[in-house]
């Protein structure tokens, strides 16, 4: 791939499970992220989808440096940022910024919008001279489609969609190359969702940003992503272009996930190929042996319990898929 | 399950079984707050019959949940007050009945499923106890009988190993299982009408599919009426028979499900449909509804949607508020220019 801005190599994050209060004894690990390899090119949007508990938010935290990986590396522009320390970490983090899910709790209610967006400049004083900060903040507020005159207002004076714009302005402050969006629209109403997604789209074209877009809503991801990775229990089970994932999915989990998304078209009712999965996601503290999806999979056979399927291109899958029995099945267009 | 409970179900004086299951007429609700009077519902009318699913669809703040609370009689007063209208169950205006009689209707006749099952269930009692409580209070059963019924109910909603799980606490269940417990609880006393307020919003898609198919199956079997309150146009397309679209406390469009998606008659509905990304289509730029829903203490004059509307004319900005024009039997739209919106000549 040309011009890779971010790459993870065998990224792993385990959270220890302990028992006892004084003499904490380790009794196991929650394997939140378990060997993730992704590459992100300049100007590209990589969507990451999965259900709650699949590790997508832990992945986001690792990438922005809010958690330290247990092992593996995160390479940004050729530098492994997980191994840096002190001043070097601070500099490296500038390049990768986060837009958070909940615009109601991710903005400090006691700070004005101007102060919120200016805060990154205070933490990184070498980015802009003191005198230029105010101008930069107004530019940013304008860029995300808010009125620069509202710079002295407080977050509670804005609606959810506007607050999310403030969050985006803050993320853009240090001119990062990579923006990580962790469920940026899931707290918003549909009419507002579209506004924020279109804004993200425009900013990407204007500024040449790369996005990692984490969401549970598959239709939102389809709209915005160039490539999509599907996660299940800490692992990527399938990755490919949006056409490959949405029109030619080969992993049974992706197929089930897609078939479960309601389509706003009543004429398809009862005609869609619906795969209703049984049961819930197993605990990541004690994932099933072999393929992690096998406990809910209708294709599962003996080999699935003994041998872990690797994420690779297979005979019947033109893009990497972690299933021994990978095979294309178009679930969203299939009608009976 | 429940031949017995039907017989024991107490009845409400004045009920006519020939009357429609639920009729809401010109309902008005306001919230009296320090910031002023917020008119949450401004004259909403609709009807639900046995065996059909009516979806009430709208964004947050449009008054869809308040409508449900008013029907159930669980509106927080103060600050919420019902200031007008009727809510008739089988011909009986519930708003004129005593608290005692309304209690009788709740759970027995009209039951409700809430969005967030974790906060709707009591964390300090086992789910079995909470289910059995219904039978003890409403049917005068013993603890042991109540528990037996609780197990049957958990079985009905397909919770595996119901006999063991009945003595678990709510936190020991996953989100989907908890929602199943909620459904079991709402069905316990065989209600004729089920109000589901965003029943799957807090759940993952694969679990959402499980819960919606369970609800649809149970509704079919029992020929219940159902009011599905949601903001998700996808879920509605899969289960509803008729749809009412709400905006700023009013119903702006009513239509059968097929018509509304094929040919929306109100600009708001049309804009909503164009603003949702679809999993089966790779979208271009999404069509955005500009602006924000109005503040309910200061609803614009004329049509409440006029500041955001593409079809807006001068007539929309002044009172009178557009009435629900009947376009065809079963289809109506509160837009002066519905012909233009539909593209009819």
Interface residues (C-beta under 8 A of the other chain):
Chain A: X51 X52 X159 X161 X189 X190 X191 X192 X193 X194 X195 X197 X198 X201 X216 X218 X219 X220 X222 X223 X242 X243 X246 X256 X257 X258 X259 X260 X261 X262 X263 X264 X265 X266 X267 X268 X269 X274 X276 X277 X280 X332 X333
Chain B: X59 X60 X174 X175 X176 X177 X204 X205 X206 X207 X208 X209 X210 X212 X213 X231 X232 X233 X234 X235 X236 X237 X238 X240 X257 X258 X261 X262 X271 X272 X273 X275 X276 X277 X278 X279 X280 X282 X283 X285 X286 X287 X288 X289 X290 X292 X293
